[in-house]
Amino acid sequence: MSSDTNGAGGVTDSAAFWENHYAGVDAQWGTRPNAVLAEVVTALAPAPGGGGRALDLGCGHGGDALWLASLGWDVTAVDVSATALDRVAAGAAAAGLTDRVHPSRHDLAHSFPDGTFGLVTASYFHTPVEMPREQVLRRAAGAVAPDGLLVLVEHASLAPWSWRDGHEDVRFPAPDDVLASLRLGDGWRTELCHAPRRTATGPGGETATVTDNVIAVRRAGRPAAGRGDRA
């Protein structure tokens, strides 16, 4: 399985940074689903009976995408790194999920997948490289189908091993601020907006207590046929 390339054919700062990142990370790192995302999806977006469409932004090595596919979702797995997407494809092949996992290369500052999805996820969608993050997340909300769910699991604090070399003092917005930045308007219901703490495990097995922002919002469904207002 090869990955589609959209808007990421050239080497952008983002592509160069993340290619370098994944070149130095063990291929098995990030191949399991993020526990917080799995908990939220299990509670709010049970496995689709008819193979619903899911979009995973910043998929990395594909832990979330492969897990979603194993539940029955048809997953478009997006990353800017060709190396990461090659590993997603390999993982899908090994798991027998090539028909449900579709790696797609995008620099999301410049391009975005077409269509709408019953589930859109972004786990720890942060980068030290300049990127219009709020704009990208608003596009993510725009890609949610009626009755669909947008799930954001984000850093609210950094583990000691994350983004060393000058990024130790980075500060993250509160979950309410993230929700407000989506500019959702009417037609959405907030399912979750909080900042739980958890124990994180680093690449070397080290652990630390960190805080996440967890935001889950559901778009309203289409009115059922024949159920319009009557005089």
Residue frames as a rotation matrix with the C-alpha (Angstrom) as fourth column:
MET 1
0.585 0.811 0.000 0.00
0.811 -0.585 0.000 0.00
0.000 0.000 -1.000 0.00
SER 2
-0.567 -0.745 0.352 1.40
0.743 -0.647 -0.172 3.36
0.356 0.164 0.920 -1.00
SER 3
-0.155 0.494 -0.856 0.43
0.686 -0.570 -0.453 6.71
-0.711 -0.657 -0.250 0.43
ASP 4
0.545 0.381 0.747 -1.26
0.784 -0.547 -0.294 9.52
0.296 0.746 -0.597 -1.48
THR 5
-0.540 -0.721 -0.435 0.68
0.788 -0.614 0.038 12.78
-0.294 -0.322 0.900 -1.67
ASN 6
0.390 0.724 0.569 -1.26
0.798 -0.574 0.183 16.05
0.459 0.383 -0.802 -1.50
GLY 7
0.826 -0.001 0.563 0.37
-0.112 -0.980 0.163 19.40
0.552 -0.198 -0.810 -0.99
ALA 8
0.742 -0.599 0.302 3.48
-0.363 0.019 0.932 17.87
-0.563 -0.801 -0.203 0.58
GLY 9
0.889 -0.390 0.241 5.51
0.443 0.595 -0.670 16.95
0.118 0.702 0.702 -2.47
GLY 10
0.261 -0.819 0.511 8.09
-0.091 -0.548 -0.831 19.65
0.961 0.171 -0.218 -1.75
VAL 11
-0.191 -0.413 -0.890 10.21
0.867 0.355 -0.351 19.81
0.461 -0.839 0.290 1.38
THR 12
0.493 0.386 0.779 8.61
-0.075 -0.874 0.481 22.32
0.867 -0.296 -0.402 3.74
ASP 13
-0.421 -0.616 0.666 9.98
-0.717 -0.223 -0.660 23.23
0.555 -0.756 -0.348 7.15
SER 14
0.266 0.616 0.741 7.32
-0.918 0.395 0.000 21.01
-0.293 -0.681 0.671 8.68
ALA 15
0.936 0.076 -0.344 8.14
-0.227 0.877 -0.424 18.07
0.270 0.475 0.837 6.41
ALA 16
0.089 -0.987 -0.130 11.87
-0.212 0.109 -0.971 18.43
0.973 0.114 -0.200 7.06
PHE 17
-0.329 -0.189 0.925 11.38
-0.917 -0.168 -0.360 18.61
0.224 -0.967 -0.118 10.83
TRP 18
0.442 0.625 0.644 9.11
-0.782 0.620 -0.065 15.58
-0.440 -0.475 0.763 11.04
GLU 19
0.796 -0.291 -0.530 11.15
-0.188 0.714 -0.675 13.50
0.575 0.637 0.514 8.60
ASN 20
-0.273 -0.947 0.171 14.17
-0.430 -0.039 -0.902 14.11
0.861 -0.320 -0.396 10.81
HIS 21
-0.138 0.313 0.940 12.09
-0.986 0.049 -0.162 13.27
-0.097 -0.948 0.302 13.88
TYR 22
0.793 0.565 0.226 10.82
-0.546 0.825 -0.146 9.94
-0.269 -0.008 0.963 12.58
ALA 23
0.497 -0.704 -0.507 14.22
-0.270 0.430 -0.862 9.00
0.824 0.566 0.024 11.18
GLY 24
-0.543 -0.789 0.287 15.50
-0.476 0.007 -0.880 9.05
0.692 -0.615 -0.379 14.75
VAL 25
-0.123 0.605 0.786 12.57
-0.956 0.140 -0.257 7.24
-0.266 -0.784 0.562 16.40
ASP 26
-0.881 -0.154 0.448 12.18
-0.122 0.988 0.098 3.49
-0.457 0.031 -0.889 16.71
ALA 27
-0.769 0.570 -0.288 9.60
-0.347 0.005 0.938 2.24
0.536 0.821 0.194 14.21
GLN 28
-0.378 0.638 -0.670 7.62
0.683 0.681 0.264 0.61
0.625 -0.358 -0.694 17.04
TRP 29
-0.830 0.067 -0.554 7.21
0.402 -0.618 -0.676 3.86
-0.387 -0.783 0.486 18.98
GLY 30
-0.575 0.674 -0.465 3.65
-0.607 -0.732 -0.309 5.13
-0.548 0.104 0.830 18.69
THR 31
-0.788 0.282 -0.547 2.17
-0.332 0.554 0.764 1.98
0.518 0.784 -0.343 17.18
ARG 32
-0.589 0.655 -0.473 -0.31
0.807 0.513 -0.294 1.51
0.050 -0.555 -0.830 20.03
PRO 33
0.164 0.713 0.681 -3.40
0.531 -0.646 0.548 3.73
0.831 0.272 -0.485 20.32
ASN 34
-0.751 -0.312 0.582 -3.26
-0.239 -0.693 -0.680 6.69
0.616 -0.650 0.446 22.66
ALA 35
-0.754 0.422 -0.503 -5.06
0.641 0.639 -0.425 5.54
0.142 -0.643 -0.753 25.80
VAL 36
-0.628 0.540 -0.561 -6.97
0.017 -0.711 -0.703 8.80
-0.778 -0.451 0.437 26.30
LEU 37
-0.568 0.408 -0.714 -8.23
-0.823 -0.298 0.484 8.81
-0.016 0.863 0.505 22.72
ALA 38
-0.760 0.256 -0.597 -9.25
0.024 0.930 0.368 5.16
0.649 0.265 -0.713 22.98
GLU 39
-0.753 0.487 -0.442 -11.23
0.571 0.149 -0.808 5.86
-0.328 -0.860 -0.391 26.13
VAL 40
-0.518 0.556 -0.650 -13.07
-0.404 -0.829 -0.387 8.80
-0.754 0.062 0.654 24.55
VAL 41
-0.581 0.277 -0.766 -13.84
-0.765 0.135 0.629 7.03
0.277 0.951 0.134 21.28
THR 42
-0.854 0.253 -0.454 -15.03
0.307 0.950 -0.049 3.90
0.419 -0.181 -0.890 23.07
ALA 43
-0.624 0.618 -0.479 -17.46
0.490 -0.168 -0.855 5.99
-0.609 -0.768 -0.198 25.12
LEU 44
-0.131 0.560 -0.818 -18.68
-0.234 -0.819 -0.523 8.42
-0.963 0.123 0.238 22.46
ALA 45
0.137 0.122 -0.983 -18.15
-0.984 -0.096 -0.149 6.87
-0.112 0.988 0.107 19.01
PRO 46
0.143 -0.058 0.988 -18.75
-0.287 0.953 0.097 3.13
-0.947 -0.298 0.119 19.17
ALA 47
-0.761 -0.569 0.311 -17.62
0.074 0.400 0.913 1.00
-0.644 0.718 -0.263 16.26
PRO 48
-0.311 0.662 -0.682 -19.58
-0.874 -0.481 -0.068 1.81
-0.373 0.575 0.728 13.09
GLY 49
0.175 0.465 0.868 -21.89
-0.095 0.885 -0.455 -0.91
-0.980 -0.002 0.199 11.89
GLY 50
0.878 0.287 0.382 -21.49
0.333 0.206 -0.920 -0.01
-0.343 0.936 0.085 8.23
GLY 51
0.046 -0.953 0.298 -17.85
0.988 0.087 0.126 0.97
-0.146 0.289 0.946 8.09
GLY 52
0.923 0.336 -0.186 -18.00
0.330 -0.942 -0.063 4.70
-0.196 -0.004 -0.981 8.81
ARG 53
0.379 -0.793 0.477 -15.24
0.512 -0.250 -0.822 7.04
0.771 0.556 0.311 7.65
ALA 54
0.800 -0.238 -0.552 -12.64
0.449 -0.372 0.812 8.37
-0.398 -0.897 -0.191 10.11
LEU 55
0.592 -0.648 0.479 -9.89
0.126 -0.513 -0.849 10.95
0.796 0.563 -0.222 9.67
ASP 56
0.715 -0.466 -0.521 -6.75
0.633 0.114 0.766 10.85
-0.298 -0.877 0.377 11.85
LEU 57
0.838 -0.375 0.397 -4.67
-0.066 -0.790 -0.609 14.03
0.542 0.484 -0.687 11.62
GLY 58
0.094 -0.900 0.426 -0.96
-0.928 -0.234 -0.290 13.86
0.361 -0.368 -0.857 12.45
CYS 59
0.850 0.488 -0.200 -1.16
-0.415 0.852 0.319 10.08
0.326 -0.188 0.927 12.56
GLY 60
0.095 -0.885 0.456 2.56
-0.939 0.073 0.336 9.42
-0.331 -0.460 -0.824 13.18
HIS 61
-0.859 -0.504 -0.083 3.26
-0.508 0.824 0.251 5.69
-0.058 0.258 -0.964 13.19
GLY 62
-0.446 0.766 -0.463 -0.46
-0.506 0.211 0.836 4.98
0.738 0.607 0.294 13.08
GLY 63
-0.988 0.048 -0.147 -1.32
0.146 0.611 -0.778 3.66
0.053 -0.790 -0.611 16.52
ASP 64
-0.467 0.869 -0.165 -4.68
-0.323 -0.341 -0.883 5.45
-0.823 -0.359 0.439 16.56
ALA 65
-0.142 0.414 -0.899 -5.44
-0.988 -0.116 0.102 4.83
-0.062 0.903 0.425 12.88
LEU 66
-0.683 -0.173 -0.710 -4.77
-0.336 0.937 0.095 1.10
0.649 0.304 -0.698 13.08
TRP 67
-0.923 0.382 -0.053 -6.84
0.208 0.376 -0.903 0.77
-0.325 -0.844 -0.426 16.24
LEU 68
-0.275 0.859 -0.432 -9.76
-0.625 -0.501 -0.598 2.64
-0.731 0.106 0.675 14.66
ALA 69
-0.255 0.127 -0.958 -9.54
-0.899 0.333 0.284 0.42
0.355 0.934 0.029 11.59
SER 70
-0.932 -0.133 -0.338 -9.62
-0.021 0.949 -0.315 -2.67
0.363 -0.286 -0.887 13.80
LEU 71
-0.665 0.745 -0.052 -12.97
0.005 -0.065 -0.998 -1.43
-0.747 -0.664 0.040 15.14
GLY 72
-0.025 0.669 0.743 -14.42
0.873 0.377 -0.310 -1.18
-0.487 0.641 -0.593 11.64
TRP 73
0.555 0.166 -0.815 -13.68
-0.081 -0.965 -0.251 2.44
-0.828 0.205 -0.522 10.71
ASP 74
0.524 -0.417 0.743 -12.41
0.843 0.126 -0.523 3.23
0.125 0.900 0.418 7.21
VAL 75
0.602 -0.345 -0.720 -9.50
0.412 -0.638 0.651 5.50
-0.683 -0.689 -0.242 8.18
THR 76
0.665 -0.509 0.546 -7.70
0.328 -0.458 -0.827 8.22
0.671 0.729 -0.138 6.25
ALA 77
0.615 -0.557 -0.558 -4.38
0.677 0.012 0.736 8.55
-0.403 -0.831 0.384 8.12
VAL 78
0.815 -0.200 0.544 -2.70
0.238 -0.740 -0.629 11.90
0.528 0.642 -0.555 7.48
ASP 79
0.526 -0.701 -0.481 0.85
0.463 -0.238 0.854 13.00
-0.713 -0.672 0.199 8.20
VAL 80
0.823 -0.324 -0.467 3.45
-0.539 -0.706 -0.460 15.23
-0.181 0.630 -0.755 6.57
SER 81
-0.153 -0.955 0.255 6.21
-0.820 0.267 0.507 12.64
-0.552 -0.131 -0.823 7.03
ALA 82
0.310 0.181 -0.933 6.65
-0.807 0.569 -0.158 10.06
0.502 0.802 0.322 4.27
THR 83
-0.712 -0.633 -0.305 8.63
-0.342 0.692 -0.636 7.88
0.614 -0.349 -0.708 6.68
ALA 84
-0.707 0.522 0.477 5.77
-0.494 0.118 -0.861 7.85
-0.506 -0.845 0.174 9.18
LEU 85
0.273 0.902 -0.333 3.25
-0.890 0.106 -0.442 6.98
-0.364 0.417 0.833 6.48
ASP 86
-0.102 -0.388 -0.916 5.42
-0.660 0.715 -0.229 4.16
0.744 0.581 -0.329 5.14
ARG 87
-0.960 -0.279 0.028 5.38
-0.192 0.581 -0.791 2.71
0.205 -0.765 -0.611 8.65
VAL 88
-0.285 0.939 0.194 1.61
-0.703 -0.066 -0.708 3.13
-0.652 -0.338 0.679 8.87
ALA 89
0.328 0.389 -0.861 1.27
-0.914 0.361 -0.185 1.22
0.238 0.848 0.473 5.60
ALA 90
-0.522 -0.602 -0.605 3.54
-0.390 0.799 -0.458 -1.54
0.759 -0.003 -0.651 6.87
GLY 91
-0.903 0.216 0.372 1.58
-0.324 0.226 -0.919 -1.78
-0.283 -0.950 -0.134 10.11
ALA 92
0.066 0.982 -0.175 -1.71
-0.877 -0.027 -0.481 -1.98
-0.477 0.185 0.859 8.23
ALA 93
0.128 -0.091 -0.988 -0.35
-0.756 0.635 -0.156 -4.74
0.642 0.767 0.013 6.01
ALA 94
-0.827 -0.525 -0.202 0.91
-0.258 0.672 -0.694 -6.71
0.500 -0.522 -0.691 9.00
ALA 95
-0.758 0.593 0.273 -2.49
-0.285 0.074 -0.956 -6.40
-0.587 -0.802 0.113 10.70
GLY 96
-0.694 0.501 0.518 -4.48
0.714 0.577 0.398 -7.28
-0.099 0.645 -0.757 7.58
LEU 97
0.144 0.755 -0.640 -6.04
0.612 -0.576 -0.542 -3.80
-0.777 -0.314 -0.545 7.50
THR 98
-0.822 -0.569 0.016 -4.88
0.363 -0.503 0.784 -2.47
-0.438 0.651 0.621 4.14
ASP 99
-0.456 0.722 0.519 -8.47
0.701 -0.068 0.710 -2.15
0.548 0.688 -0.475 2.95
ARG 100
0.593 0.743 -0.309 -9.36
0.759 -0.388 0.522 0.10
0.268 -0.545 -0.795 5.91
VAL 101
0.387 -0.544 -0.745 -6.25
0.395 -0.632 0.667 2.27
-0.833 -0.552 -0.029 6.38
HIS 102
0.624 -0.079 0.777 -5.41
0.745 -0.239 -0.623 4.86
0.235 0.968 -0.090 3.73
PRO 103
-0.054 -0.719 -0.693 -2.19
0.716 -0.512 0.475 6.82
-0.696 -0.471 0.543 4.39
SER 104
0.594 0.288 0.751 -2.37
0.738 -0.568 -0.366 10.28
0.321 0.771 -0.549 2.84
ARG 105
-0.324 -0.849 -0.417 0.47
0.928 -0.372 0.036 12.80
-0.186 -0.375 0.908 2.92
HIS 106
0.582 0.490 0.649 -0.50
0.547 -0.826 0.133 16.40
0.602 0.278 -0.749 3.58
ASP 107
-0.835 -0.514 -0.195 1.26
0.522 -0.629 -0.577 19.45
0.174 -0.583 0.793 4.89
LEU 108
-0.039 0.979 -0.198 -1.92
0.999 0.040 0.000 20.62
0.008 -0.198 -0.980 6.59
ALA 109
-0.256 -0.103 -0.961 -0.82
0.246 -0.969 0.038 24.24
-0.935 -0.226 0.273 6.38
HIS 110
-0.713 -0.160 -0.682 -1.34
-0.554 -0.468 0.689 23.93
-0.429 0.869 0.245 2.62
SER 111
-0.459 0.579 -0.674 -3.78
-0.528 0.433 0.731 21.09
0.715 0.691 0.107 1.90
PHE 112
-0.521 0.418 0.744 -6.47
-0.700 0.289 -0.653 19.05
-0.488 -0.861 0.142 3.59
PRO 113
-0.923 0.182 0.340 -8.25
0.296 0.899 0.323 15.77
-0.247 0.399 -0.883 2.79
ASP 114
-0.674 0.735 -0.076 -11.50
-0.556 -0.436 0.708 16.02
0.487 0.519 0.702 0.84
GLY 115
-0.210 0.740 -0.639 -14.87
0.179 0.671 0.719 14.84
0.961 0.036 -0.273 2.07
THR 116
0.081 0.318 0.945 -16.59
-0.899 -0.387 0.207 14.48
0.431 -0.866 0.254 5.43
PHE 117
-0.576 -0.448 -0.684 -16.07
-0.053 0.855 -0.516 11.93
0.816 -0.261 -0.516 8.18
GLY 118
0.534 0.811 -0.237 -18.10
0.131 0.198 0.971 10.45
0.835 -0.550 -0.001 10.99
LEU 119
0.834 -0.374 -0.405 -15.06
0.442 0.015 0.897 10.72
-0.330 -0.927 0.178 13.27
VAL 120
0.520 -0.736 0.433 -12.17
0.058 -0.476 -0.878 13.19
0.852 0.481 -0.205 13.10
THR 121
0.873 -0.276 -0.402 -9.30
0.459 0.183 0.869 12.80
-0.166 -0.943 0.287 15.57
ALA 122
0.388 -0.845 0.370 -6.10
-0.121 -0.444 -0.888 14.66
0.914 0.299 -0.275 16.33
SER 123
0.888 -0.139 -0.437 -3.87
0.456 0.377 0.806 13.33
0.052 -0.916 0.398 19.12
TYR 124
0.313 -0.802 -0.509 -1.12
0.437 -0.355 0.827 15.63
-0.843 -0.481 0.239 20.41
PHE 125
0.465 -0.016 0.885 -1.31
0.868 -0.190 -0.459 17.73
0.175 0.982 -0.075 17.26
HIS 126
0.847 -0.323 -0.423 1.51
-0.078 -0.862 0.502 20.11
-0.526 -0.392 -0.755 18.19
THR 127
0.515 -0.755 0.406 4.71
0.816 0.287 -0.501 21.12
0.262 0.589 0.764 16.46
PRO 128
0.152 -0.539 -0.829 7.63
0.534 -0.660 0.527 23.44
-0.831 -0.523 0.188 17.25
VAL 129
-0.812 -0.352 0.466 7.57
0.572 -0.322 0.754 24.42
-0.116 0.879 0.463 13.57
GLU 130
-0.699 0.566 -0.437 5.38
-0.423 -0.820 -0.386 27.40
-0.577 -0.084 0.813 12.68
MET 131
-0.847 0.520 0.112 1.95
0.445 0.579 0.683 26.20
0.291 0.628 -0.722 11.53
PRO 132
-0.598 0.699 0.392 -1.56
-0.664 -0.706 0.246 27.74
0.449 -0.113 0.886 11.46
ARG 133
-0.982 0.078 -0.172 -2.77
0.147 0.887 -0.437 25.24
0.119 -0.455 -0.883 14.04
GLU 134
-0.509 0.848 -0.148 -6.09
-0.069 -0.212 -0.975 26.91
-0.858 -0.486 0.166 14.89
GLN 135
-0.114 0.435 -0.893 -6.94
-0.955 -0.297 -0.022 27.21
-0.275 0.850 0.450 11.20
VAL 136
-0.714 -0.208 -0.669 -6.16
-0.452 0.866 0.214 23.53
0.535 0.455 -0.712 10.65
LEU 137
-0.923 0.378 -0.073 -8.34
0.304 0.597 -0.743 22.49
-0.237 -0.708 -0.666 13.58
ARG 138
-0.247 0.866 -0.435 -11.21
-0.491 -0.499 -0.714 24.63
-0.835 0.038 0.549 12.29
ARG 139
-0.242 0.112 -0.964 -10.89
-0.933 0.247 0.263 22.80
0.267 0.963 0.045 8.96
ALA 140
-0.957 -0.104 -0.271 -10.96
-0.025 0.960 -0.279 19.56
0.290 -0.260 -0.921 10.92
ALA 141
-0.601 0.798 -0.047 -14.26
0.035 -0.032 -0.999 20.62
-0.798 -0.602 -0.008 12.48
GLY 142
-0.088 0.561 -0.823 -15.56
-0.869 -0.447 -0.212 21.48
-0.487 0.697 0.527 9.02
ALA 143
-0.565 -0.215 -0.797 -14.82
-0.669 0.684 0.290 17.92
0.483 0.697 -0.530 7.89
VAL 144
-0.910 0.284 0.303 -17.10
-0.050 0.651 -0.758 16.38
-0.413 -0.704 -0.578 10.52
ALA 145
-0.716 0.697 -0.048 -20.28
0.142 0.213 0.967 14.88
0.684 0.685 -0.251 9.03
PRO 146
-0.018 0.799 0.601 -23.72
-0.810 -0.364 0.459 15.39
0.586 -0.479 0.654 10.61
ASP 147
0.928 0.361 0.088 -23.93
-0.313 0.631 0.710 13.35
0.201 -0.687 0.699 13.83
GLY 148
0.431 -0.845 -0.316 -20.14
0.443 0.504 -0.742 12.99
0.786 0.180 0.591 13.64
LEU 149
0.922 -0.173 -0.345 -17.58
0.313 -0.190 0.931 13.59
-0.227 -0.966 -0.121 16.38
LEU 150
0.408 -0.859 0.308 -14.39
-0.146 -0.394 -0.907 15.66
0.901 0.325 -0.286 16.58
VAL 151
0.932 -0.176 -0.318 -11.94
0.360 0.330 0.873 14.47
-0.049 -0.927 0.371 19.24
LEU 152
0.371 -0.849 0.376 -8.85
-0.278 -0.488 -0.827 16.47
0.886 0.203 -0.417 20.20
VAL 153
0.883 -0.274 -0.380 -6.39
0.462 0.366 0.808 15.07
-0.083 -0.889 0.450 22.75
GLU 154
0.559 -0.613 0.558 -3.65
0.048 -0.648 -0.760 17.59
0.828 0.452 -0.333 23.37
HIS 155
-0.359 -0.740 -0.569 -0.73
0.810 0.056 -0.584 18.44
0.464 -0.670 0.579 25.58
ALA 156
0.819 0.448 0.359 -1.61
0.185 -0.798 0.574 20.78
0.544 -0.404 -0.736 28.41
SER 157
0.619 -0.758 0.204 1.88
-0.615 -0.307 0.726 20.25
-0.488 -0.575 -0.657 29.86
LEU 158
0.454 -0.552 -0.700 5.09
-0.623 0.364 -0.692 18.73
0.636 0.750 -0.178 28.56
ALA 159
0.950 -0.295 -0.107 6.87
0.302 0.770 0.562 15.65
-0.083 -0.566 0.820 29.81
PRO 160
0.510 -0.801 -0.314 10.56
-0.233 -0.480 0.845 16.28
-0.828 -0.358 -0.432 30.61
TRP 161
-0.335 -0.711 0.618 11.76
0.398 0.488 0.777 14.38
-0.854 0.507 0.120 27.52
SER 162
0.410 0.619 0.670 9.55
0.864 -0.029 -0.503 16.26
-0.291 0.785 -0.547 25.05
TRP 163
0.685 -0.035 0.728 10.94
0.486 -0.722 -0.492 18.87
0.543 0.691 -0.478 22.70
ARG 164
0.378 -0.679 -0.629 14.17
0.678 -0.260 0.688 19.62
-0.631 -0.687 0.362 24.48
ASP 165
-0.534 -0.706 0.464 16.52
0.839 -0.376 0.394 22.21
-0.104 0.600 0.793 22.97
GLY 166
-0.998 -0.035 0.061 14.78
0.040 -0.995 0.086 25.43
0.058 0.089 0.994 23.85
HIS 167
-0.345 0.938 0.022 11.13
-0.238 -0.110 0.965 24.38
0.908 0.328 0.262 24.12
GLU 168
-0.687 0.006 -0.727 11.09
0.594 0.580 -0.557 23.60
0.418 -0.814 -0.402 27.82
ASP 169
-0.842 0.306 -0.444 9.12
0.159 -0.645 -0.747 26.74
-0.515 -0.700 0.495 28.72
VAL 170
-0.812 0.583 0.034 6.33
-0.077 -0.165 0.983 26.34
0.579 0.795 0.179 26.16
ARG 171
-0.749 0.649 0.132 2.84
-0.225 -0.062 -0.972 27.02
-0.623 -0.758 0.193 27.50
PHE 172
-0.851 0.500 0.159 -0.40
0.427 0.484 0.764 25.50
0.305 0.718 -0.626 26.22
PRO 173
-0.542 0.725 0.424 -3.94
-0.623 -0.686 0.376 26.92
0.564 -0.061 0.824 26.17
ALA 174
-0.664 0.458 0.590 -6.65
-0.409 0.438 -0.801 25.74
-0.625 -0.773 -0.103 28.55
PRO 175
-0.743 0.379 0.551 -9.27
0.598 0.745 0.294 23.38
-0.300 0.548 -0.781 27.10
ASP 176
0.317 0.897 -0.309 -11.96
0.615 -0.442 -0.653 26.09
-0.722 0.016 -0.692 27.11
ASP 177
0.083 -0.374 -0.924 -9.65
-0.485 -0.825 0.291 28.29
-0.871 0.424 -0.250 25.04
VAL 178
-0.909 -0.382 0.163 -9.06
-0.083 0.551 0.830 25.48
-0.408 0.742 -0.533 22.55
LEU 179
-0.308 0.884 0.351 -12.80
0.855 0.419 -0.305 24.94
-0.417 0.206 -0.885 22.25
ALA 180
0.449 0.484 -0.751 -13.42
0.194 -0.873 -0.447 28.66
-0.872 0.055 -0.486 21.73
SER 181
-0.371 -0.709 -0.599 -10.74
-0.478 -0.407 0.778 28.81
-0.796 0.576 -0.188 19.03
LEU 182
-0.731 0.150 0.666 -12.72
0.523 0.749 0.406 26.31
-0.438 0.645 -0.626 16.92
ARG 183
-0.743 0.488 -0.459 -15.48
-0.548 -0.836 -0.002 28.94
-0.384 0.250 0.889 16.41
LEU 184
-0.902 0.310 0.300 -18.09
0.380 0.900 0.212 26.24
-0.205 0.305 -0.930 16.08
GLY 185
-0.713 0.702 -0.010 -21.26
-0.648 -0.652 0.394 28.29
0.270 0.287 0.919 16.32
ASP 186
0.103 0.858 0.503 -24.67
-0.887 0.308 -0.344 26.67
-0.450 -0.411 0.793 16.52
GLY 187
0.693 0.323 -0.644 -25.29
-0.636 0.694 -0.337 23.05
0.338 0.644 0.687 15.67
TRP 188
-0.225 -0.800 -0.557 -22.64
-0.147 0.593 -0.792 21.50
0.963 -0.096 -0.251 17.93
ARG 189
0.889 0.421 0.182 -22.81
-0.260 0.135 0.956 19.79
0.377 -0.897 0.230 21.32
THR 190
-0.133 -0.958 0.256 -19.84
-0.817 -0.041 -0.576 19.69
0.562 -0.285 -0.777 23.67
GLU 191
0.671 0.309 -0.674 -19.37
-0.007 0.911 0.412 16.16
0.741 -0.272 0.614 24.96
LEU 192
0.536 -0.592 -0.602 -16.07
0.832 0.249 0.496 16.71
-0.144 -0.766 0.626 26.80
CYS 193
0.421 -0.546 0.724 -13.89
0.072 -0.776 -0.627 19.71
0.904 0.316 -0.287 27.59
HIS 194
0.977 -0.111 0.181 -11.51
-0.188 -0.053 0.981 19.09
-0.099 -0.992 -0.073 30.47
ALA 195
0.275 -0.959 -0.073 -7.86
-0.679 -0.140 -0.720 18.64
0.680 0.248 -0.690 31.45
PRO 196
0.991 0.117 0.058 -7.21
-0.125 0.721 0.682 15.27
0.038 -0.683 0.729 33.14
ARG 197
0.126 -0.980 0.152 -3.83
-0.979 -0.098 0.180 14.15
-0.162 -0.172 -0.972 34.45
ARG 198
0.984 0.107 -0.140 -2.12
-0.134 0.971 -0.200 10.90
0.114 0.216 0.970 33.51
THR 199
0.290 -0.926 0.240 1.22
-0.227 0.177 0.958 9.10
-0.930 -0.333 -0.158 33.76
ALA 200
0.854 -0.076 -0.515 3.16
-0.518 -0.022 -0.855 9.26
0.053 0.997 -0.058 30.50
THR 201
0.516 -0.711 0.478 5.94
0.299 0.672 0.677 6.89
-0.802 -0.207 0.560 29.45
GLY 202
0.446 -0.432 -0.784 8.83
-0.721 -0.692 -0.029 8.18
-0.530 0.579 -0.620 27.35
PRO 203
0.637 -0.212 -0.741 10.90
-0.605 0.459 -0.651 6.52
0.478 0.863 0.164 24.62
GLY 204
-0.401 -0.890 -0.216 13.42
-0.477 0.404 -0.781 5.27
0.782 -0.210 -0.586 27.17
GLY 205
-0.123 0.455 -0.882 10.80
0.586 0.751 0.305 3.91
0.801 -0.479 -0.359 29.58
GLU 206
-0.958 -0.229 -0.175 10.94
0.277 -0.568 -0.775 6.96
0.079 -0.791 0.607 31.85
THR 207
-0.050 0.998 -0.026 7.66
0.916 0.056 0.398 8.18
0.399 -0.004 -0.917 33.36
ALA 208
-0.988 -0.146 -0.047 6.18
0.152 -0.900 -0.409 11.54
0.017 -0.411 0.911 34.34
THR 209
-0.134 0.971 -0.196 2.82
0.803 -0.010 -0.596 12.97
-0.581 -0.237 -0.778 35.37
VAL 210
-0.983 -0.139 0.121 1.40
0.184 -0.723 0.666 15.19
-0.005 0.677 0.736 32.63
THR 211
-0.226 0.935 -0.274 -1.86
0.053 -0.268 -0.962 17.01
-0.973 -0.232 0.011 31.91
ASP 212
-0.797 0.071 0.600 -3.87
0.603 0.166 0.780 16.67
-0.044 0.983 -0.176 28.70
ASN 213
-0.514 0.768 -0.383 -6.58
-0.682 -0.636 -0.359 18.79
-0.519 0.076 0.851 27.14
VAL 214
-0.839 0.344 0.422 -9.45
0.480 0.833 0.275 16.56
-0.258 0.433 -0.864 26.01
ILE 215
-0.464 0.693 -0.552 -12.11
-0.621 -0.699 -0.355 18.11
-0.632 0.178 0.754 23.77
ALA 216
-0.849 0.306 0.430 -14.90
0.497 0.738 0.456 16.16
-0.178 0.601 -0.779 22.10
VAL 217
-0.468 0.707 -0.530 -17.67
-0.496 -0.707 -0.505 17.92
-0.731 0.027 0.682 20.17
ARG 218
-0.539 0.390 0.747 -20.52
0.640 0.766 0.062 16.46
-0.547 0.512 -0.662 18.12
ARG 219
-0.938 0.263 -0.228 -22.10
-0.348 -0.713 0.609 18.05
-0.002 0.651 0.759 15.08
ALA 220
-0.194 0.952 0.237 -25.89
-0.509 0.108 -0.854 18.02
-0.838 -0.286 0.464 15.00
GLY 221
-0.645 0.018 0.764 -27.51
0.484 0.783 0.390 15.53
-0.591 0.621 -0.514 12.65
ARG 222
-0.912 0.409 0.001 -29.70
-0.207 -0.463 0.862 16.24
0.353 0.786 0.508 9.66
PRO 223
-0.349 0.867 0.354 -33.42
-0.789 -0.068 -0.611 16.53
-0.506 -0.493 0.708 10.44
ALA 224
-0.688 0.172 0.705 -35.28
0.294 0.954 0.055 13.33
-0.663 0.245 -0.708 9.68
ALA 225
-0.927 0.366 0.083 -37.40
-0.011 -0.246 0.969 13.40
0.375 0.897 0.232 6.52
GLY 226
-0.137 0.988 -0.076 -40.98
0.325 0.118 0.938 14.46
0.936 0.104 -0.337 7.16
ARG 227
0.103 0.146 -0.984 -40.23
0.991 0.074 0.115 15.91
0.089 -0.987 -0.137 10.59
GLY 228
-0.735 -0.344 0.584 -40.27
0.377 -0.924 -0.069 19.60
0.563 0.170 0.809 9.72
ASP 229
-0.849 0.440 -0.291 -42.26
0.078 -0.440 -0.895 22.10
-0.522 -0.783 0.339 11.75
ARG 230
-0.531 0.762 0.371 -45.96
0.695 0.141 0.705 22.23
0.485 0.632 -0.605 10.99
ALA 231
-0.723 0.354 0.594 -48.44
-0.421 -0.907 0.028 25.00
0.548 -0.230 0.804 11.55
